[in-house]
Amino acid sequence: SDLKEILNDTQSNPYNQEKRYKQINATINNGELVIDNDRYHIGDNIVITSNRSNESFLGFISIITETKIIVRCVSGHRCSFTLIDLIENRINISIDEESKELNALIIQASDIINK
């Protein structure tokens, strides 16, 4: 399923929203997305998970506006979600740990090569 379709379906059925989703703390300040104590920035590799379908999408944050986050998925598609989608817990995001570890190894190898 398409992430946009999942979000629209959840938004059109308030009964499911109230019953299934608990609100979380999420804000956007100066181009930084803050969810609880986690901070996200443009370029971060993330996993987006729909709480309705449990589908996950991998990508990186390409744009953060005052109300919307745009992600370039590894499939090449662009998807977006709103701050409200996060606050109302329709979706979850997290740092893609595998990509984070791989990036650290690449940087470490680059440092060794450039010495």
PDB file as gemmi writes it, atoms N, CA and C in Angstrom:
CRYST1    1.000    1.000    1.000  90.00  90.00  90.00 P 1                      
ATOM      1  N   SER A   1       0.833  -1.202   0.000  1.00  0.00           N  
ATOM      2  CA  SER A   1       0.000   0.000   0.000  1.00  0.00           C  
ATOM      3  C   SER A   1       0.863   1.245   0.000  1.00  0.00           C  
ATOM      4  N   ASP A   2       0.305   2.293  -0.511  1.00  0.00           N  
ATOM      5  CA  ASP A   2       0.979   3.576  -0.552  1.00  0.00           C  
ATOM      6  C   ASP A   2       0.799   4.282   0.780  1.00  0.00           C  
ATOM      7  N   LEU A   3       1.862   4.922   1.279  1.00  0.00           N  
ATOM      8  CA  LEU A   3       1.816   5.598   2.577  1.00  0.00           C  
ATOM      9  C   LEU A   3       0.712   6.650   2.600  1.00  0.00           C  
ATOM     10  N   LYS A   4       0.539   7.399   1.509  1.00  0.00           N  
ATOM     11  CA  LYS A   4      -0.493   8.434   1.443  1.00  0.00           C  
ATOM     12  C   LYS A   4      -1.879   7.817   1.597  1.00  0.00           C  
ATOM     13  N   GLU A   5      -2.107   6.692   0.941  1.00  0.00           N  
ATOM     14  CA  GLU A   5      -3.392   5.992   1.019  1.00  0.00           C  
ATOM     15  C   GLU A   5      -3.664   5.531   2.453  1.00  0.00           C  
ATOM     16  N   ILE A   6      -2.646   5.037   3.113  1.00  0.00           N  
ATOM     17  CA  ILE A   6      -2.782   4.577   4.495  1.00  0.00           C  
ATOM     18  C   ILE A   6      -3.167   5.739   5.403  1.00  0.00           C  
ATOM     19  N   LEU A   7      -2.473   6.871   5.239  1.00  0.00           N  
ATOM     20  CA  LEU A   7      -2.762   8.034   6.073  1.00  0.00           C  
ATOM     21  C   LEU A   7      -4.159   8.567   5.804  1.00  0.00           C  
ATOM     22  N   ASN A   8      -4.568   8.635   4.530  1.00  0.00           N  
ATOM     23  CA  ASN A   8      -5.902   9.132   4.199  1.00  0.00           C  
ATOM     24  C   ASN A   8      -6.983   8.242   4.783  1.00  0.00           C  
ATOM     25  N   ASP A   9      -6.797   6.942   4.733  1.00  0.00           N  
ATOM     26  CA  ASP A   9      -7.781   6.021   5.276  1.00  0.00           C  
ATOM     27  C   ASP A   9      -7.911   6.208   6.784  1.00  0.00           C  
ATOM     28  N   THR A  10      -6.802   6.381   7.458  1.00  0.00           N  
ATOM     29  CA  THR A  10      -6.823   6.593   8.901  1.00  0.00           C  
ATOM     30  C   THR A  10      -7.508   7.913   9.240  1.00  0.00           C  
ATOM     31  N   GLN A  11      -7.239   8.947   8.460  1.00  0.00           N  
ATOM     32  CA  GLN A  11      -7.836  10.256   8.713  1.00  0.00           C  
ATOM     33  C   GLN A  11      -9.336  10.239   8.479  1.00  0.00           C  
ATOM     34  N   SER A  12      -9.810   9.414   7.551  1.00  0.00           N  
ATOM     35  CA  SER A  12     -11.232   9.401   7.231  1.00  0.00           C  
ATOM     36  C   SER A  12     -12.050   8.583   8.224  1.00  0.00           C  
ATOM     37  N   ASN A  13     -11.410   7.874   9.127  1.00  0.00           N  
ATOM     38  CA  ASN A  13     -12.138   7.065  10.084  1.00  0.00           C  
ATOM     39  C   ASN A  13     -11.728   7.447  11.510  1.00  0.00           C  
ATOM     40  N   PRO A  14     -12.364   8.505  12.064  1.00  0.00           N  
ATOM     41  CA  PRO A  14     -11.969   8.982  13.390  1.00  0.00           C  
ATOM     42  C   PRO A  14     -12.142   7.935  14.485  1.00  0.00           C  
ATOM     43  N   TYR A  15     -13.070   7.003  14.309  1.00  0.00           N  
ATOM     44  CA  TYR A  15     -13.264   5.961  15.326  1.00  0.00           C  
ATOM     45  C   TYR A  15     -11.986   5.152  15.498  1.00  0.00           C  
ATOM     46  N   ASN A  16     -11.376   4.759  14.385  1.00  0.00           N  
ATOM     47  CA  ASN A  16     -10.121   4.004  14.458  1.00  0.00           C  
ATOM     48  C   ASN A  16      -9.019   4.820  15.100  1.00  0.00           C  
ATOM     49  N   GLN A  17      -8.988   6.116  14.775  1.00  0.00           N  
ATOM     50  CA  GLN A  17      -7.966   6.990  15.356  1.00  0.00           C  
ATOM     51  C   GLN A  17      -8.050   6.996  16.867  1.00  0.00           C  
ATOM     52  N   GLU A  18      -9.235   7.256  17.390  1.00  0.00           N  
ATOM     53  CA  GLU A  18      -9.408   7.359  18.834  1.00  0.00           C  
ATOM     54  C   GLU A  18      -9.089   6.047  19.523  1.00  0.00           C  
ATOM     55  N   LYS A  19      -9.478   4.973  18.914  1.00  0.00           N  
ATOM     56  CA  LYS A  19      -9.331   3.672  19.538  1.00  0.00           C  
ATOM     57  C   LYS A  19      -7.899   3.138  19.469  1.00  0.00           C  
ATOM     58  N   ARG A  20      -7.188   3.440  18.379  1.00  0.00           N  
ATOM     59  CA  ARG A  20      -5.910   2.785  18.144  1.00  0.00           C  
ATOM     60  C   ARG A  20      -4.681   3.632  18.433  1.00  0.00           C  
ATOM     61  N   TYR A  21      -4.818   4.950  18.462  1.00  0.00           N  
ATOM     62  CA  TYR A  21      -3.632   5.776  18.494  1.00  0.00           C  
ATOM     63  C   TYR A  21      -3.577   6.683  19.713  1.00  0.00           C  
ATOM     64  N   LYS A  22      -2.449   6.692  20.349  1.00  0.00           N  
ATOM     65  CA  LYS A  22      -2.195   7.559  21.496  1.00  0.00           C  
ATOM     66  C   LYS A  22      -1.295   8.696  21.031  1.00  0.00           C  
ATOM     67  N   GLN A  23      -1.607   9.916  21.436  1.00  0.00           N  
ATOM     68  CA  GLN A  23      -0.810  11.053  20.981  1.00  0.00           C  
ATOM     69  C   GLN A  23       0.595  11.031  21.583  1.00  0.00           C  
ATOM     70  N   ILE A  24       1.549  11.551  20.810  1.00  0.00           N  
ATOM     71  CA  ILE A  24       2.930  11.654  21.262  1.00  0.00           C  
ATOM     72  C   ILE A  24       3.368  13.111  21.167  1.00  0.00           C  
ATOM     73  N   ASN A  25       4.512  13.421  21.743  1.00  0.00           N  
ATOM     74  CA  ASN A  25       5.074  14.768  21.670  1.00  0.00           C  
ATOM     75  C   ASN A  25       5.961  14.876  20.439  1.00  0.00           C  
ATOM     76  N   ALA A  26       5.585  15.762  19.524  1.00  0.00           N  
ATOM     77  CA  ALA A  26       6.396  15.999  18.328  1.00  0.00           C  
ATOM     78  C   ALA A  26       6.313  17.476  17.973  1.00  0.00           C  
ATOM     79  N   THR A  27       7.467  18.062  17.678  1.00  0.00           N  
ATOM     80  CA  THR A  27       7.524  19.473  17.276  1.00  0.00           C  
ATOM     81  C   THR A  27       8.562  19.641  16.174  1.00  0.00           C  
ATOM     82  N   ILE A  28       8.458  20.761  15.480  1.00  0.00           N  
ATOM     83  CA  ILE A  28       9.475  21.133  14.507  1.00  0.00           C  
ATOM     84  C   ILE A  28       9.978  22.506  14.900  1.00  0.00           C  
ATOM     85  N   ASN A  29      11.290  22.602  15.125  1.00  0.00           N  
ATOM     86  CA  ASN A  29      11.927  23.860  15.509  1.00  0.00           C  
ATOM     87  C   ASN A  29      13.148  24.102  14.648  1.00  0.00           C  
ATOM     88  N   ASN A  30      13.142  25.208  13.915  1.00  0.00           N  
ATOM     89  CA  ASN A  30      14.288  25.587  13.076  1.00  0.00           C  
ATOM     90  C   ASN A  30      14.776  24.449  12.183  1.00  0.00           C  
ATOM     91  N   GLY A  31      13.849  23.769  11.528  1.00  0.00           N  
ATOM     92  CA  GLY A  31      14.227  22.702  10.607  1.00  0.00           C  
ATOM     93  C   GLY A  31      14.630  21.407  11.271  1.00  0.00           C  
ATOM     94  N   GLU A  32      14.383  21.281  12.555  1.00  0.00           N  
ATOM     95  CA  GLU A  32      14.711  20.057  13.296  1.00  0.00           C  
ATOM     96  C   GLU A  32      13.413  19.444  13.800  1.00  0.00           C  
ATOM     97  N   LEU A  33      13.216  18.175  13.510  1.00  0.00           N  
ATOM     98  CA  LEU A  33      12.047  17.444  13.991  1.00  0.00           C  
ATOM     99  C   LEU A  33      12.412  16.797  15.319  1.00  0.00           C  
ATOM    100  N   VAL A  34      11.604  17.064  16.355  1.00  0.00           N  
ATOM    101  CA  VAL A  34      11.861  16.506  17.683  1.00  0.00           C  
ATOM    102  C   VAL A  34      10.662  15.654  18.078  1.00  0.00           C  
ATOM    103  N   ILE A  35      10.920  14.382  18.349  1.00  0.00           N  
ATOM    104  CA  ILE A  35       9.885  13.457  18.814  1.00  0.00           C  
ATOM    105  C   ILE A  35      10.361  12.908  20.140  1.00  0.00           C  
ATOM    106  N   ASP A  36       9.634  13.259  21.186  1.00  0.00           N  
ATOM    107  CA  ASP A  36      10.076  12.959  22.547  1.00  0.00           C  
ATOM    108  C   ASP A  36      11.507  13.484  22.707  1.00  0.00           C  
ATOM    109  N   ASN A  37      12.493  12.627  22.939  1.00  0.00           N  
ATOM    110  CA  ASN A  37      13.880  13.091  23.104  1.00  0.00           C  
ATOM    111  C   ASN A  37      14.740  12.850  21.864  1.00  0.00           C  
ATOM    112  N   ASP A  38      14.123  12.352  20.788  1.00  0.00           N  
ATOM    113  CA  ASP A  38      14.869  12.058  19.561  1.00  0.00           C  
ATOM    114  C   ASP A  38      14.808  13.237  18.608  1.00  0.00           C  
ATOM    115  N   ARG A  39      15.935  13.523  17.956  1.00  0.00           N  
ATOM    116  CA  ARG A  39      16.016  14.652  17.024  1.00  0.00           C  
ATOM    117  C   ARG A  39      16.351  14.132  15.620  1.00  0.00           C  
ATOM    118  N   TYR A  40      15.641  14.679  14.634  1.00  0.00           N  
ATOM    119  CA  TYR A  40      15.812  14.270  13.239  1.00  0.00           C  
ATOM    120  C   TYR A  40      16.126  15.491  12.393  1.00  0.00           C  
ATOM    121  N   HIS A  41      17.002  15.293  11.397  1.00  0.00           N  
ATOM    122  CA  HIS A  41      17.462  16.387  10.550  1.00  0.00           C  
ATOM    123  C   HIS A  41      17.400  15.973   9.087  1.00  0.00           C  
ATOM    124  N   ILE A  42      17.482  16.960   8.219  1.00  0.00           N  
ATOM    125  CA  ILE A  42      17.564  16.676   6.790  1.00  0.00           C  
ATOM    126  C   ILE A  42      18.785  15.784   6.552  1.00  0.00           C  
ATOM    127  N   GLY A  43      18.594  14.743   5.754  1.00  0.00           N  
ATOM    128  CA  GLY A  43      19.676  13.802   5.451  1.00  0.00           C  
ATOM    129  C   GLY A  43      19.661  12.551   6.307  1.00  0.00           C  
ATOM    130  N   ASP A  44      18.915  12.569   7.418  1.00  0.00           N  
ATOM    131  CA  ASP A  44      18.854  11.375   8.273  1.00  0.00           C  
ATOM    132  C   ASP A  44      18.151  10.237   7.546  1.00  0.00           C  
ATOM    133  N   ASN A  45      18.749   9.051   7.609  1.00  0.00           N  
ATOM    134  CA  ASN A  45      18.108   7.842   7.089  1.00  0.00           C  
ATOM    135  C   ASN A  45      17.112   7.353   8.128  1.00  0.00           C  
ATOM    136  N   ILE A  46      15.855   7.175   7.699  1.00  0.00           N  
ATOM    137  CA  ILE A  46      14.818   6.795   8.651  1.00  0.00           C  
ATOM    138  C   ILE A  46      13.989   5.619   8.149  1.00  0.00           C  
ATOM    139  N   VAL A  47      13.283   5.022   9.089  1.00  0.00           N  
ATOM    140  CA  VAL A  47      12.274   4.013   8.809  1.00  0.00           C  
ATOM    141  C   VAL A  47      10.935   4.625   9.206  1.00  0.00           C  
ATOM    142  N   ILE A  48       9.987   4.625   8.275  1.00  0.00           N  
ATOM    143  CA  ILE A  48       8.632   5.107   8.548  1.00  0.00           C  
ATOM    144  C   ILE A  48       7.745   3.880   8.659  1.00  0.00           C  
ATOM    145  N   THR A  49       6.994   3.777   9.754  1.00  0.00           N  
ATOM    146  CA  THR A  49       6.115   2.629   9.949  1.00  0.00           C  
ATOM    147  C   THR A  49       4.688   3.105  10.155  1.00  0.00           C  
ATOM    148  N   SER A  50       3.769   2.538   9.389  1.00  0.00           N  
ATOM    149  CA  SER A  50       2.354   2.838   9.547  1.00  0.00           C  
ATOM    150  C   SER A  50       1.818   2.037  10.730  1.00  0.00           C  
ATOM    151  N   ASN A  51       1.162   2.710  11.655  1.00  0.00           N  
ATOM    152  CA  ASN A  51       0.588   1.999  12.790  1.00  0.00           C  
ATOM    153  C   ASN A  51      -0.691   1.266  12.414  1.00  0.00           C  
ATOM    154  N   ARG A  52      -1.247   1.573  11.264  1.00  0.00           N  
ATOM    155  CA  ARG A  52      -2.458   0.903  10.805  1.00  0.00           C  
ATOM    156  C   ARG A  52      -2.131  -0.432  10.150  1.00  0.00           C  
ATOM    157  N   SER A  53      -1.156  -0.419   9.249  1.00  0.00           N  
ATOM    158  CA  SER A  53      -0.872  -1.624   8.465  1.00  0.00           C  
ATOM    159  C   SER A  53       0.423  -2.319   8.869  1.00  0.00           C  
ATOM    160  N   ASN A  54       1.209  -1.674   9.728  1.00  0.00           N  
ATOM    161  CA  ASN A  54       2.528  -2.173  10.124  1.00  0.00           C  
ATOM    162  C   ASN A  54       3.506  -2.276   8.960  1.00  0.00           C  
ATOM    163  N   GLU A  55       3.218  -1.578   7.844  1.00  0.00           N  
ATOM    164  CA  GLU A  55       4.157  -1.525   6.731  1.00  0.00           C  
ATOM    165  C   GLU A  55       5.259  -0.531   7.059  1.00  0.00           C  
ATOM    166  N   SER A  56       6.462  -0.820   6.578  1.00  0.00           N  
ATOM    167  CA  SER A  56       7.594   0.071   6.808  1.00  0.00           C  
ATOM    168  C   SER A  56       8.182   0.523   5.485  1.00  0.00           C  
ATOM    169  N   PHE A  57       8.697   1.745   5.478  1.00  0.00           N  
ATOM    170  CA  PHE A  57       9.328   2.346   4.310  1.00  0.00           C  
ATOM    171  C   PHE A  57      10.673   2.909   4.746  1.00  0.00           C  
ATOM    172  N   LEU A  58      11.700   2.696   3.935  1.00  0.00           N  
ATOM    173  CA  LEU A  58      13.032   3.233   4.212  1.00  0.00           C  
ATOM    174  C   LEU A  58      13.276   4.441   3.326  1.00  0.00           C  
ATOM    175  N   GLY A  59      13.953   5.444   3.872  1.00  0.00           N  
ATOM    176  CA  GLY A  59      14.285   6.606   3.073  1.00  0.00           C  
ATOM    177  C   GLY A  59      15.098   7.598   3.878  1.00  0.00           C  
ATOM    178  N   PHE A  60      15.276   8.787   3.300  1.00  0.00           N  
ATOM    179  CA  PHE A  60      15.984   9.833   4.033  1.00  0.00           C  
ATOM    180  C   PHE A  60      15.154  11.108   4.006  1.00  0.00           C  
ATOM    181  N   ILE A  61      15.282  11.890   5.064  1.00  0.00           N  
ATOM    182  CA  ILE A  61      14.548  13.145   5.164  1.00  0.00           C  
ATOM    183  C   ILE A  61      15.161  14.136   4.182  1.00  0.00           C  
ATOM    184  N   SER A  62      14.335  14.642   3.253  1.00  0.00           N  
ATOM    185  CA  SER A  62      14.868  15.596   2.279  1.00  0.00           C  
ATOM    186  C   SER A  62      14.425  17.027   2.570  1.00  0.00           C  
ATOM    187  N   ILE A  63      13.250  17.199   3.189  1.00  0.00           N  
ATOM    188  CA  ILE A  63      12.757  18.548   3.504  1.00  0.00           C  
ATOM    189  C   ILE A  63      11.988  18.494   4.823  1.00  0.00           C  
ATOM    190  N   ILE A  64      12.203  19.495   5.658  1.00  0.00           N  
ATOM    191  CA  ILE A  64      11.408  19.672   6.869  1.00  0.00           C  
ATOM    192  C   ILE A  64      10.867  21.096   6.837  1.00  0.00           C  
ATOM    193  N   THR A  65       9.536  21.231   6.771  1.00  0.00           N  
ATOM    194  CA  THR A  65       8.914  22.552   6.837  1.00  0.00           C  
ATOM    195  C   THR A  65       8.303  22.708   8.228  1.00  0.00           C  
ATOM    196  N   GLU A  66       7.531  23.756   8.429  1.00  0.00           N  
ATOM    197  CA  GLU A  66       6.921  23.973   9.745  1.00  0.00           C  
ATOM    198  C   GLU A  66       5.866  22.923  10.082  1.00  0.00           C  
ATOM    199  N   THR A  67       5.286  22.291   9.064  1.00  0.00           N  
ATOM    200  CA  THR A  67       4.199  21.341   9.326  1.00  0.00           C  
ATOM    201  C   THR A  67       4.349  20.002   8.609  1.00  0.00           C  
ATOM    202  N   LYS A  68       5.330  19.870   7.731  1.00  0.00           N  
ATOM    203  CA  LYS A  68       5.420  18.682   6.891  1.00  0.00           C  
ATOM    204  C   LYS A  68       6.851  18.192   6.782  1.00  0.00           C  
ATOM    205  N   ILE A  69       6.990  16.870   6.656  1.00  0.00           N  
ATOM    206  CA  ILE A  69       8.294  16.241   6.454  1.00  0.00           C  
ATOM    207  C   ILE A  69       8.215  15.486   5.130  1.00  0.00           C  
ATOM    208  N   ILE A  70       9.182  15.706   4.258  1.00  0.00           N  
ATOM    209  CA  ILE A  70       9.209  15.027   2.968  1.00  0.00           C  
ATOM    210  C   ILE A  70      10.401  14.077   2.969  1.00  0.00           C  
ATOM    211  N   VAL A  71      10.124  12.843   2.554  1.00  0.00           N  
ATOM    212  CA  VAL A  71      11.123  11.773   2.592  1.00  0.00           C  
ATOM    213  C   VAL A  71      11.303  11.204   1.192  1.00  0.00           C  
ATOM    214  N   ARG A  72      12.548  10.987   0.799  1.00  0.00           N  
ATOM    215  CA  ARG A  72      12.843  10.283  -0.450  1.00  0.00           C  
ATOM    216  C   ARG A  72      13.066   8.824  -0.071  1.00  0.00           C  
ATOM    217  N   CYS A  73      12.158   7.967  -0.519  1.00  0.00           N  
ATOM    218  CA  CYS A  73      12.240   6.543  -0.181  1.00  0.00           C  
ATOM    219  C   CYS A  73      13.306   5.863  -1.031  1.00  0.00           C  
ATOM    220  N   VAL A  74      13.821   4.739  -0.543  1.00  0.00           N  
ATOM    221  CA  VAL A  74      14.857   4.019  -1.284  1.00  0.00           C  
ATOM    222  C   VAL A  74      14.323   3.527  -2.623  1.00  0.00           C  
ATOM    223  N   SER A  75      13.012   3.409  -2.754  1.00  0.00           N  
ATOM    224  CA  SER A  75      12.400   3.000  -4.013  1.00  0.00           C  
ATOM    225  C   SER A  75      12.477   4.112  -5.055  1.00  0.00           C  
ATOM    226  N   GLY A  76      12.862   5.325  -4.612  1.00  0.00           N  
ATOM    227  CA  GLY A  76      12.920   6.468  -5.505  1.00  0.00           C  
ATOM    228  C   GLY A  76      11.707   7.368  -5.394  1.00  0.00           C  
ATOM    229  N   HIS A  77      10.646   6.872  -4.788  1.00  0.00           N  
ATOM    230  CA  HIS A  77       9.438   7.668  -4.612  1.00  0.00           C  
ATOM    231  C   HIS A  77       9.624   8.697  -3.506  1.00  0.00           C  
ATOM    232  N   ARG A  78       8.866   9.746  -3.609  1.00  0.00           N  
ATOM    233  CA  ARG A  78       8.859  10.767  -2.569  1.00  0.00           C  
ATOM    234  C   ARG A  78       7.558  10.629  -1.800  1.00  0.00           C  
ATOM    235  N   CYS A  79       7.635  10.653  -0.486  1.00  0.00           N  
ATOM    236  CA  CYS A  79       6.424  10.622   0.325  1.00  0.00           C  
ATOM    237  C   CYS A  79       6.526  11.726   1.367  1.00  0.00           C  
ATOM    238  N   SER A  80       5.386  12.109   1.879  1.00  0.00           N  
ATOM    239  CA  SER A  80       5.393  13.144   2.906  1.00  0.00           C  
ATOM    240  C   SER A  80       4.388  12.783   3.978  1.00  0.00           C  
ATOM    241  N   PHE A  81       4.612  13.328   5.146  1.00  0.00           N  
ATOM    242  CA  PHE A  81       3.662  13.186   6.245  1.00  0.00           C  
ATOM    243  C   PHE A  81       3.690  14.472   7.038  1.00  0.00           C  
ATOM    244  N   THR A  82       2.646  14.687   7.804  1.00  0.00           N  
ATOM    245  CA  THR A  82       2.539  15.939   8.546  1.00  0.00           C  
ATOM    246  C   THR A  82       2.927  15.731  10.004  1.00  0.00           C  
ATOM    247  N   LEU A  83       3.151  16.838  10.655  1.00  0.00           N  
ATOM    248  CA  LEU A  83       3.435  16.806  12.089  1.00  0.00           C  
ATOM    249  C   LEU A  83       2.248  16.184  12.827  1.00  0.00           C  
ATOM    250  N   ILE A  84       1.035  16.476  12.372  1.00  0.00           N  
ATOM    251  CA  ILE A  84      -0.181  15.910  12.991  1.00  0.00           C  
ATOM    252  C   ILE A  84      -0.178  14.389  12.877  1.00  0.00           C  
ATOM    253  N   ASP A  85       0.287  13.847  11.735  1.00  0.00           N  
ATOM    254  CA  ASP A  85       0.369  12.385  11.580  1.00  0.00           C  
ATOM    255  C   ASP A  85       1.241  11.774  12.673  1.00  0.00           C  
ATOM    256  N   LEU A  86       2.329  12.468  13.006  1.00  0.00           N  
ATOM    257  CA  LEU A  86       3.221  11.991  14.078  1.00  0.00           C  
ATOM    258  C   LEU A  86       2.577  12.171  15.448  1.00  0.00           C  
ATOM    259  N   ILE A  87       2.017  13.367  15.698  1.00  0.00           N  
ATOM    260  CA  ILE A  87       1.421  13.660  17.002  1.00  0.00           C  
ATOM    261  C   ILE A  87       0.295  12.692  17.315  1.00  0.00           C  
ATOM    262  N   GLU A  88      -0.532  12.414  16.303  1.00  0.00           N  
ATOM    263  CA  GLU A  88      -1.664  11.507  16.516  1.00  0.00           C  
ATOM    264  C   GLU A  88      -1.263  10.050  16.362  1.00  0.00           C  
ATOM    265  N   ASN A  89       0.028   9.816  16.224  1.00  0.00           N  
ATOM    266  CA  ASN A  89       0.620   8.475  16.226  1.00  0.00           C  
ATOM    267  C   ASN A  89       0.070   7.580  15.114  1.00  0.00           C  
ATOM    268  N   ARG A  90      -0.243   8.184  13.967  1.00  0.00           N  
ATOM    269  CA  ARG A  90      -0.660   7.392  12.799  1.00  0.00           C  
ATOM    270  C   ARG A  90       0.536   6.660  12.211  1.00  0.00           C  
ATOM    271  N   ILE A  91       1.700   7.313  12.338  1.00  0.00           N  
ATOM    272  CA  ILE A  91       2.946   6.706  11.869  1.00  0.00           C  
ATOM    273  C   ILE A  91       4.015   6.897  12.924  1.00  0.00           C  
ATOM    274  N   ASN A  92       5.023   6.073  12.859  1.00  0.00           N  
ATOM    275  CA  ASN A  92       6.219   6.214  13.701  1.00  0.00           C  
ATOM    276  C   ASN A  92       7.403   6.349  12.774  1.00  0.00           C  
ATOM    277  N   ILE A  93       8.401   7.089  13.224  1.00  0.00           N  
ATOM    278  CA  ILE A  93       9.658   7.097  12.489  1.00  0.00           C  
ATOM    279  C   ILE A  93      10.783   6.784  13.459  1.00  0.00           C  
ATOM    280  N   SER A  94      11.836   6.231  12.917  1.00  0.00           N  
ATOM    281  CA  SER A  94      13.021   5.951  13.718  1.00  0.00           C  
ATOM    282  C   SER A  94      14.228   6.021  12.795  1.00  0.00           C  
ATOM    283  N   ILE A  95      15.383   6.224  13.387  1.00  0.00           N  
ATOM    284  CA  ILE A  95      16.629   6.229  12.611  1.00  0.00           C  
ATOM    285  C   ILE A  95      16.860   4.816  12.088  1.00  0.00           C  
ATOM    286  N   ASP A  96      17.250   4.715  10.833  1.00  0.00           N  
ATOM    287  CA  ASP A  96      17.590   3.427  10.238  1.00  0.00           C  
ATOM    288  C   ASP A  96      18.977   3.051  10.749  1.00  0.00           C  
ATOM    289  N   GLU A  97      19.019   2.201  11.763  1.00  0.00           N  
ATOM    290  CA  GLU A  97      20.276   1.858  12.450  1.00  0.00           C  
ATOM    291  C   GLU A  97      21.287   1.199  11.518  1.00  0.00           C  
ATOM    292  N   GLU A  98      20.821   0.369  10.586  1.00  0.00           N  
ATOM    293  CA  GLU A  98      21.757  -0.282   9.658  1.00  0.00           C  
ATOM    294  C   GLU A  98      22.487   0.752   8.818  1.00  0.00           C  
ATOM    295  N   SER A  99      21.744   1.737   8.313  1.00  0.00           N  
ATOM    296  CA  SER A  99      22.366   2.790   7.512  1.00  0.00           C  
ATOM    297  C   SER A  99      23.305   3.626   8.361  1.00  0.00           C  
ATOM    298  N   LYS A 100      22.912   3.877   9.598  1.00  0.00           N  
ATOM    299  CA  LYS A 100      23.750   4.670  10.502  1.00  0.00           C  
ATOM    300  C   LYS A 100      25.083   3.963  10.744  1.00  0.00           C  
ATOM    301  N   GLU A 101      25.027   2.653  10.986  1.00  0.00           N  
ATOM    302  CA  GLU A 101      26.244   1.876  11.212  1.00  0.00           C  
ATOM    303  C   GLU A 101      27.108   1.820   9.948  1.00  0.00           C  
ATOM    304  N   LEU A 102      26.461   1.652   8.797  1.00  0.00           N  
ATOM    305  CA  LEU A 102      27.192   1.598   7.529  1.00  0.00           C  
ATOM    306  C   LEU A 102      27.882   2.933   7.261  1.00  0.00           C  
ATOM    307  N   ASN A 103      27.174   4.040   7.491  1.00  0.00           N  
ATOM    308  CA  ASN A 103      27.782   5.364   7.299  1.00  0.00           C  
ATOM    309  C   ASN A 103      28.989   5.553   8.209  1.00  0.00           C  
ATOM    310  N   ALA A 104      28.891   5.091   9.451  1.00  0.00           N  
ATOM    311  CA  ALA A 104      30.017   5.204  10.391  1.00  0.00           C  
ATOM    312  C   ALA A 104      31.216   4.405   9.890  1.00  0.00           C  
ATOM    313  N   LEU A 105      30.974   3.213   9.356  1.00  0.00           N  
ATOM    314  CA  LEU A 105      32.066   2.389   8.822  1.00  0.00           C  
ATOM    315  C   LEU A 105      32.713   3.043   7.606  1.00  0.00           C  
ATOM    316  N   ILE A 106      31.896   3.652   6.744  1.00  0.00           N  
ATOM    317  CA  ILE A 106      32.426   4.332   5.562  1.00  0.00           C  
ATOM    318  C   ILE A 106      33.304   5.505   5.978  1.00  0.00           C  
ATOM    319  N   ILE A 107      32.852   6.266   6.948  1.00  0.00           N  
ATOM    320  CA  ILE A 107      33.643   7.403   7.442  1.00  0.00           C  
ATOM    321  C   ILE A 107      34.947   6.915   8.053  1.00  0.00           C  
ATOM    322  N   GLN A 108      34.869   5.831   8.834  1.00  0.00           N  
ATOM    323  CA  GLN A 108      36.064   5.269   9.463  1.00  0.00           C  
ATOM    324  C   GLN A 108      37.054   4.784   8.398  1.00  0.00           C  
ATOM    325  N   ALA A 109      36.556   4.107   7.380  1.00  0.00           N  
ATOM    326  CA  ALA A 109      37.427   3.620   6.302  1.00  0.00           C  
ATOM    327  C   ALA A 109      38.046   4.792   5.548  1.00  0.00           C  
ATOM    328  N   SER A 110      37.260   5.819   5.312  1.00  0.00           N  
ATOM    329  CA  SER A 110      37.751   7.003   4.608  1.00  0.00           C  
ATOM    330  C   SER A 110      38.874   7.676   5.405  1.00  0.00           C  
ATOM    331  N   ASP A 111      38.713   7.737   6.727  1.00  0.00           N  
ATOM    332  CA  ASP A 111      39.740   8.334   7.584  1.00  0.00           C  
ATOM    333  C   ASP A 111      41.043   7.532   7.510  1.00  0.00           C  
ATOM    334  N   ILE A 112      40.922   6.207   7.488  1.00  0.00           N  
ATOM    335  CA  ILE A 112      42.108   5.332   7.418  1.00  0.00           C  
ATOM    336  C   ILE A 112      42.820   5.532   6.077  1.00  0.00           C  
ATOM    337  N   ILE A 113      42.049   5.583   4.986  1.00  0.00           N  
ATOM    338  CA  ILE A 113      42.618   5.737   3.664  1.00  0.00           C  
ATOM    339  C   ILE A 113      43.316   7.095   3.502  1.00  0.00           C  
ATOM    340  N   ASN A 114      42.731   8.109   4.085  1.00  0.00           N  
ATOM    341  CA  ASN A 114      43.258   9.471   3.919  1.00  0.00           C  
ATOM    342  C   ASN A 114      44.398   9.822   4.881  1.00  0.00           C  
ATOM    343  N   LYS A 115      44.829   8.888   5.687  1.00  0.00           N  
ATOM    344  CA  LYS A 115      45.942   9.154   6.627  1.00  0.00           C  
ATOM    345  C   LYS A 115      47.264   9.000   5.951  1.00  0.00           C  
TER     346      LYS A 115                                                      
END                                                                             
